[in-house]
Amino acid sequence: MREGKLVKSEIVYRDGEKLYVEKVAFKDWHVSIHYYYLISDRLTEGQTIVDQRWSYEDFCNNTIRLDDYTFVLIRQVEFITLVRSFRPIPIDDFDRIAMPLIM
């Protein structure tokens, strides 16, 4: 992500999957909401969305499966975290693997 202040950027291996994890910080929640939607749009621009899941508790939490990979993007107050796979993974399987890396 180009926006925000980088907090974490790493490649991890979990349950046989290679995942990229990135976390950025913003000065407050207003700014993070604005950039959350810009980042989400940029990640899916020109891509075919195969499947998608939004959290109904907080609309700043979505998992998207594209033709080439799956990712979850979550805004937690003034932080935005991205976890991205290197191949397409069904959303249920991906969330099971990726969510512990965010929480």
Wavefront OBJ file of the C-alpha trace (Angstrom):
o trace
v 0.000 0.000 0.000
v 1.373 3.407 -0.865
v -0.739 5.278 1.660
v -0.141 5.632 5.392
v 2.919 4.948 7.530
v 4.267 1.424 7.154
v 4.015 -0.564 10.390
v 4.635 -4.084 9.084
v 5.513 -5.750 5.796
v 6.354 -9.441 5.713
v 5.885 -12.708 3.895
v 4.679 -15.540 6.094
v 3.937 -19.213 5.547
v 0.832 -20.614 7.199
v -0.940 -23.928 6.555
v 1.185 -24.492 3.455
v 0.301 -21.095 1.967
v 2.636 -18.193 1.235
v 1.012 -14.906 2.310
v 2.012 -11.260 2.172
v 1.035 -9.202 5.242
v 1.175 -5.419 5.315
v -0.081 -2.974 7.947
v -0.139 0.818 7.650
v -1.117 3.532 10.135
v -2.943 6.819 9.630
v -3.245 9.905 11.831
v -6.893 9.200 12.714
v -9.918 7.094 11.806
v -11.314 9.675 9.356
v -8.223 9.465 7.190
v -8.079 5.669 7.427
v -11.688 5.325 6.218
v -10.961 7.535 3.225
v -7.867 5.561 2.247
v -9.477 2.187 2.964
v -11.859 2.637 0.046
v -9.150 4.018 -2.249
v -6.870 1.060 -1.477
v -9.718 -1.422 -1.957
v -10.578 0.076 -5.340
v -6.938 0.051 -6.441
v -6.472 -3.622 -5.459
v -9.457 -4.709 -7.556
v -9.082 -2.277 -10.469
v -9.073 -4.127 -13.773
v -9.522 -7.484 -12.008
v -12.422 -9.917 -12.165
v -13.957 -10.431 -8.730
v -14.721 -14.154 -8.457
v -16.122 -14.042 -4.917
v -16.441 -11.472 -2.159
v -17.425 -11.348 1.509
v -18.124 -8.209 3.528
v -18.468 -8.133 7.303
v -21.893 -6.802 8.204
v -20.616 -5.632 11.599
v -18.081 -3.291 10.017
v -18.091 -2.506 6.310
v -14.344 -1.893 6.469
v -13.639 -5.611 6.457
v -13.786 -7.537 3.219
v -12.284 -10.613 1.654
v -12.068 -10.761 -2.125
v -11.083 -13.626 -4.390
v -9.751 -12.578 -7.785
v -8.625 -14.728 -10.708
v -4.985 -14.622 -9.538
v -5.118 -14.309 -5.744
v -7.280 -13.744 -2.670
v -6.930 -10.910 -0.185
v -8.489 -9.534 2.955
v -8.428 -5.824 3.723
v -9.410 -4.680 7.201
v -9.558 -1.237 8.760
v -9.050 -1.225 12.519
v -9.611 2.383 13.657
v -6.476 4.146 12.345
v -4.792 1.038 10.892
v -5.375 -0.823 7.631
v -4.101 -4.375 7.248
v -3.794 -6.327 4.020
v -3.194 -10.071 3.800
v -2.756 -11.373 0.247
v -2.185 -14.854 -1.103
v -0.029 -15.740 -4.096
v -2.720 -17.906 -5.668
v -6.529 -17.910 -5.606
v -7.880 -19.554 -2.453
v -11.603 -20.048 -1.620
v -12.742 -17.341 0.793
v -13.675 -19.672 3.675
v -10.250 -21.328 3.568
v -8.449 -18.015 3.144
v -10.218 -16.340 6.080
v -9.392 -19.313 8.309
v -5.705 -18.949 7.417
v -5.455 -15.139 7.237
v -7.543 -13.853 10.169
v -5.112 -14.993 12.897
v -2.436 -12.876 11.166
v -4.586 -9.758 11.626
v -5.990 -10.128 15.093
l 1 2 3 4 5 6 7 8 9 10 11 12 13 14 15 16 17 18 19 20 21 22 23 24 25 26 27 28 29 30 31 32 33 34 35 36 37 38 39 40 41 42 43 44 45 46 47 48 49 50 51 52 53 54 55 56 57 58 59 60 61 62 63 64 65 66 67 68 69 70 71 72 73 74 75 76 77 78 79 80 81 82 83 84 85 86 87 88 89 90 91 92 93 94 95 96 97 98 99 100 101 102 103
